[in-house]
Amino acid sequence: MESRCTLLLVDDEPYVLDALVPLLAKDFDVVAANSAAAAQKVFGQREIHLVLADQKMPGMTGVELLEWVRQHHPRAIRLMLTGYADFEETVKAVNRGQIFRIILKPWRTDELLLILHNAAHHYLLERSVEEQNRELQQLNSELEQRVARRTRELQDAIAQLQHKTSVLEVFALTDQLTGLPNRRAMDGLIKFELRRRQRYPCALTLGLIDLDDLKDINTRWLLPGGDQVLVHVGRLLAEAGRTSDTVGRIGGDEFMIIAPETPLSGATTLGERLRSMVADNPAAYEGQNIPVSVSLGLAVCSEATTATYDQLKYVAAAALNEAKAKGRNCAVIRSMSE
């Protein structure tokens, strides 16, 4: 902030200006005007910090001038010189210009300088407060921008973390070769279905499916050919199931199907559909067809029957062994009540 203020001295008496200008020039940058009109022009030419105006002037009075200053240059500190005779009249009008102090004529030099120094200090203090407020607003604005930027960065980081977590969860529940749900996912799904049917009793079918002769396929077509067959069979099984059914790969050549609300008759139809879908659509590898088939064992739990996951798997595994013993490429369906 400036330490030396600019003072506009307005008086139509030449002797007053002659006396005050050199006196005040020691502490202020003094600009003199001999009328209100001349003072208004000064405001258009430079910044004025303090205005000391005589009350009695031709044309526009000191109060009228200071009121104009308040309206057009409100930051300037306004002071008035006045004689005893018009003191009461000036006091009534003083609020119009919101005058800082009234200085009586004839003035006492020490009192005049003290008042003007106080006015300058007041001006500089107000400007300092304004500057500090501006700096504070700027700092607040910068802080808000940094907070907003950091918030966006955190939101982006959280979104990326959530995306990565979702991807990892998918990977954790997905068989990487076939893209089907893996054993962990299928275990979770069947347990969910078992809990659901405790509240809403319904039939439930669990099927275990083995790809026939995968060892021979791997021997003839090597592991890439065997992998291609596994992918092909997984896709066929998923297509053959209903929308509500879930097919997953739970081991090397082992698949599982969960068929909610599927009774014995529906399980029989489902088993044959799965078997024929695979048998009727050979896998293609390096321009050649590879005949494939599957053996299926399906365990059916009726609406009135209770069963655990282990019990379902046991019955389905027994049915699967029976299907293999019959020569494979067939489906065996067993009810949990058998």
C-alpha positions, 0 to 999 in steps of 0.5 A: 500500500501507498504510505503517502496519500493524495489530498485534494484541497478545495477552497475559493479563498486564495489565501487559504490555499496559499497557507495550506498547500505548503503546510500540507505538502510535507506529508501529502501530495496536495492538489489545489482547486478553487471551486467545486467544478475544478475539484470535479475535473481533478477527479477525472484526472487522477486518483484522490485519497482525501478531500478537504473542502470549504463549506461556503463556496460559490455555485456548489457548496462543500457539502454538495461537493462531498455528496457528489464525491461520495456518489462517484468516488466513495473510497475517498475520505471526505473532510470539511472546513467551515466557520462558526457561523454556519456550523449548525447548518453544516451539521444538519447537512453533514450526513449527506456527504458522510463526512469523516471530520469537520475542521473549524475555521480558523484551524489550529495547525496541530489539530488539522494535521492530526485529523488529516493524518488520522484520515490518511491512516483510516484510508490506508487501513481500509485499502489494506483491508480491501487488499487483504479481502481480495487476497483472501478471496483469491486464495479461497478461489484457488483453494476451491479450484484445488479442492474441486480438481482434487475431488475430480481426481479422487472421483476419477481414481475411485471410478478407476478402482471400482472398474478395476475391482469389477474387472477383477471380480469378473476374472475371479468368477470367469473361466479364462478359456471358455468365458463361462462362469468358473467353479467358484461362480457356480458354487455361489449360484447354486447356493443362492438358488438353494437359499431362494427355494427355502423361501419360495419352494420350487423344483431345481435341477443340477447337472454335471456334464463331461466332454467325452474322450477329451484325452483322445482329442488332445492326443490327436489334435494336441492341446490347442485343438482340445482347447478349441473343442472345450470353447466350442462345447461351452458355447453350445451348452450355453446356447442350448440352455434357457435364459434362466439356466446357467452353464459353467466350466468347473474343471478340465473337461467338466461343465455344470448346469443350474436349471431353476424351476425345472422338475423331472420332466423338464430335466429330461427334456433339457438333458436331451437338448444339451446332448443333441446340441453337442452331438449334432454340431462338430467342432472345427479346427484347422479346416477339419471337423472334430466330432464331439459328444458329452455325457450328462448326469442330472439331479432333480430336486422336486418342490417338496424335497429338501437337499443340500449342495453336496447331496445334489452334486452326489446324485448328479455325479452318480448319474454321470457315472451311469451315463458313462457306463452306458457308453457315453453320449447320453443323459441320465436323470435322477430324482433326489427322492430315488 
